């Protein structure tokens, strides 16, 4: 997973923009992004699992600690994310007992591509 995390970080076009409990960042995943491999041949689409990992990584940076996803809720993936598209991601994290509730919204060209809620808990770094 570290290879994918590194590739996601490399796809970031901007640094994380933080405003209180909310963060925004822009990404562009090129055709050579390893997450497109096999999903799908001749028609690459950014997998939903990587969209949620991207939001989790932003949440980790926002709260300043490693997190692990325990639940994905209210997930709606309404537009495919294709190679070389500009992807805007907003994550809003609220502390809750034992972790965080993070709402993510992903848009391409001002069209909502996905929205979901991640329940995240702190994980050890060892």
C-alpha positions as CSV (number, residue, x, y, z in Angstrom):
1,X,0.0,0.0,0.0
2,X,3.0,2.3,0.5
3,X,3.5,2.4,-3.3
4,X,-0.1,3.5,-3.8
5,X,0.2,6.1,-1.0
6,X,3.4,7.5,-2.6
7,X,1.7,7.6,-6.1
8,X,-1.3,9.4,-4.6
9,X,1.0,12.0,-2.9
10,X,2.9,12.5,-6.2
11,X,-0.5,13.2,-8.0
12,X,-1.2,16.2,-5.7
13,X,-1.0,19.5,-7.6
14,X,-1.4,21.6,-4.5
15,X,-0.5,21.4,-0.9
16,X,-3.2,20.7,1.6
17,X,-5.2,23.9,2.2
18,X,-6.6,23.9,5.7
19,X,-9.4,26.0,7.1
20,X,-10.3,24.9,10.6
21,X,-11.6,21.3,10.4
22,X,-11.8,21.3,6.6
23,X,-9.1,20.7,4.0
24,X,-9.0,21.0,0.2
25,X,-6.5,19.7,-2.3
26,X,-6.2,19.2,-6.1
27,X,-5.0,16.1,-7.8
28,X,-4.3,14.9,-11.4
29,X,-3.8,11.2,-11.9
30,X,-1.9,10.5,-15.1
31,X,-2.4,7.5,-17.3
32,X,0.6,5.8,-15.7
33,X,-0.9,6.0,-12.2
34,X,-0.6,2.4,-10.8
35,X,-4.2,2.6,-9.4
36,X,-5.6,2.5,-13.0
37,X,-3.9,-0.8,-13.7
38,X,-6.5,-3.4,-14.4
39,X,-9.4,-1.0,-13.6
40,X,-10.5,-1.3,-16.4
41,X,-8.4,-2.5,-19.5
42,X,-8.7,0.1,-22.3
43,X,-11.0,2.3,-20.1
44,X,-9.1,3.4,-16.9
45,X,-11.2,4.6,-14.0
46,X,-10.0,5.7,-10.5
47,X,-11.2,2.9,-8.2
48,X,-13.6,3.9,-5.4
49,X,-11.3,2.3,-2.8
50,X,-8.5,4.6,-3.9
51,X,-10.8,7.6,-3.7
52,X,-11.6,6.7,-0.1
53,X,-7.9,6.2,0.6
54,X,-7.1,9.6,-0.8
55,X,-9.7,11.1,1.5
56,X,-8.2,9.2,4.4
57,X,-4.7,10.4,3.6
58,X,-6.0,14.0,3.6
59,X,-7.7,13.4,6.9
60,X,-4.4,12.1,8.4
61,X,-2.6,15.2,7.3
62,X,-5.4,17.4,8.6
63,X,-5.5,15.8,12.1
64,X,-1.7,15.2,12.2
65,X,-1.8,11.5,13.0
66,X,-2.1,8.1,11.3
67,X,-5.6,6.8,11.0
68,X,-7.4,3.7,9.8
69,X,-10.8,3.4,8.2
70,X,-13.3,1.4,10.2
71,X,-16.5,2.3,8.2
72,X,-17.5,3.8,4.9
73,X,-20.9,5.4,5.0
74,X,-23.3,7.2,2.7
75,X,-21.1,6.5,-0.3
76,X,-22.3,7.8,-3.7
77,X,-19.9,7.5,-6.6
78,X,-21.8,9.4,-9.3
79,X,-19.1,10.2,-11.9
80,X,-16.1,8.3,-13.1
81,X,-12.7,9.8,-12.5
82,X,-10.6,9.3,-15.6
83,X,-6.8,9.8,-16.2
84,X,-5.6,13.4,-16.4
85,X,-8.8,15.0,-15.1
86,X,-8.4,17.7,-12.5
87,X,-9.9,16.3,-9.2
88,X,-10.8,18.7,-6.4
89,X,-11.1,17.0,-3.0
90,X,-12.6,18.5,0.2
91,X,-12.5,16.6,3.5
92,X,-14.1,17.8,6.7
93,X,-13.2,16.0,9.9
94,X,-15.1,16.1,13.2
95,X,-13.7,14.4,16.3
96,X,-15.9,11.7,17.8
97,X,-15.4,9.2,20.5
98,X,-12.3,7.2,19.6
99,X,-11.6,8.8,16.3
100,X,-13.0,11.1,13.6
101,X,-16.0,11.3,11.3
102,X,-14.8,12.7,8.0
103,X,-17.0,13.8,5.1
104,X,-15.4,13.8,1.7
105,X,-16.5,15.4,-1.5
106,X,-14.7,14.8,-4.8
107,X,-15.5,16.9,-7.9
108,X,-14.3,17.0,-11.5
109,X,-15.0,20.2,-13.5
110,X,-17.5,21.3,-10.8
111,X,-19.4,18.1,-11.1
112,X,-19.6,15.9,-8.0
113,X,-17.9,12.6,-8.7
114,X,-18.2,11.2,-5.2
115,X,-19.2,11.9,-1.7
116,X,-19.0,9.7,1.4
117,X,-18.3,9.6,5.1
118,X,-15.3,7.8,6.6
119,X,-15.2,6.8,10.2
120,X,-11.6,6.8,11.2
121,X,-9.7,5.8,14.3
122,X,-6.2,6.4,15.4
123,X,-3.7,3.7,14.5
124,X,-0.3,3.1,16.1
125,X,2.8,3.9,14.1
126,X,4.7,0.8,15.1
